[in-house]
């Protein structure tokens, strides 16, 4: 026979399990108040199940300094995912999830510089998505092409 304590723990675990299974990865985003494509990227992350904190700031520059974003990878907005992965620009959720799952050694951030057409938030009706690289960067600022993508899909 189960004790009251064991019964209470078993009952609570039944209710907690669905909540744990649905836990969302946190995403903190910093963006300019006048940028429409940033709103599209935030919507993409939310649609992909991220719990987004959308911070509208007058300048993203101080945030980029804090995150250590290399100057030659700058794009549109900045983010931090799961408290450790830094993001610059329209990085698709698929690339973010892959980095979170694989945790590539030495990598601290991902970027999609230059705002390619077809990236999440940069979709243009009637125009084909461009092929582009998701660039991975290290704490020392060195970086390399990590994934090749078209739109939000891996090539």
N, C-alpha and C positions, 0 to 999 in steps of 0.2 A: 504494500500500500504506500502511495506517495505521501510524503509530508506536505503540509500546507506550503512550506517554503519552496519545495521542489515543484509543486503544482503551479505556484505563482510564477516561478522562473520559466517553466515550460509554456505557460499561457502567454507571458510577455514576449518570449522569443518568437512565437507564432506571429504576433503583431509586428515585431521589429524586423523580421526577415524581409517582407516586401519593401520596407523603407530602405533597408541596407542594399537590396538588389537594385533599387532605383536611384541610389546615390549618384549625383551628378558631379562631374569634374568642374572645379571652379575656374573661372576665367575673369580676370580683371582687365578691362579695356580702357585706354585713354585716347580720346579723340577730340578733334576740333568741332565746335558747335555748328559750323556751317557745311559740314561735309556729308553729302548724301550717300556716297559709296561706303563710308564707315558704318552708317546705319545698316546698310545691306549686309556687310560682313558680320555685324553683331547679330542680325536676324539669322544668318547662316549658322553661326555657332549655337544659337538658341534652338534652332530647328534640329540641329545635330545632337542635342541633349546636354549642352554645357550650361552651367549655372553662371550667367554673365552679370557682372557688376559693370555697368556702363558709366564711365566717368568722363563727363564733358569738361574740358579744360581750355583755358585761353591759349596755352602753348604746350605742345607735347615735348618740346626740347628738353626740359629738365627731367622728364620721365625717361627719355631715351638715355640721358647721361646716367641716371640711376640704374637702368637696366644694362648699361654697357653696350648699347647697340653700335656696331661699327658704322662710321659716317658714310661709307660707300654703299650701305644696304638700306638707307632710309627710303621710306615710302610714305604712307598715308596716316597710319595710326599705330599705336604700340599696345602690347598686351603682355600679361603674365598668366600662364596656365599652371594650375596645380602647384602654385607657390615657387616653381623653379624654372619652368621653360619660358623663355622670353620670346616674344613674337613681334615682328615688324611687317606691316602690310597685310595683304590679302592671302594669307596662308590658309589653305583649305583644311577643314576639320579632319579629313582623312590623313593628311600629313602630320597634324598635331597628335592624333591618336596613335599613329605609328611611332612617333618619337617618344610618347609617353610609355608605350608598350615595350619598345626596344631599348630605351635610354642609351642612345649611342655614346660610347665613352668620350668624355671631354666636351661634349656638345652642351651649350647652355642656351642656344636660341636658334630660331628659324626665321627666315625672311623671304619675302617675295618683293624685291625692289621693282620700281618703275610701273607698278599698277597695270599688268597685262590685261587685255580685254578677255573677258570670260572667267576670270578668277571670281570667287564668291564676293559679291558686292559690285563687281565691275562688268556684269553682264550687259551686253548691248543688243537689243532686239535686231535680228537680221544680220548680225556679224558673227562669224565663226570665232570660237574661243582660240586664243593663241597658245602655242606650246611655250612653256617657260620652265625654269628651274626653281625649286625650293632650295634655298641656300641655307646650310647649317653653319653656325659660327661657334667658336670656342671663346673662353674667357679672355684670352690674349688678343681677341679681335680677328684672328685668322679665320678664314672661312673657305668653304668649297661647295660646289653643286651637290646636293644630296639626293633629291628626287626630281624626275622629269615628269611634268604634268601638262594636261590640257584641260582648262576649266577646273573643275573640282575632281577630275579623274586622273589616276595614275596611268602613265604610259608604259 
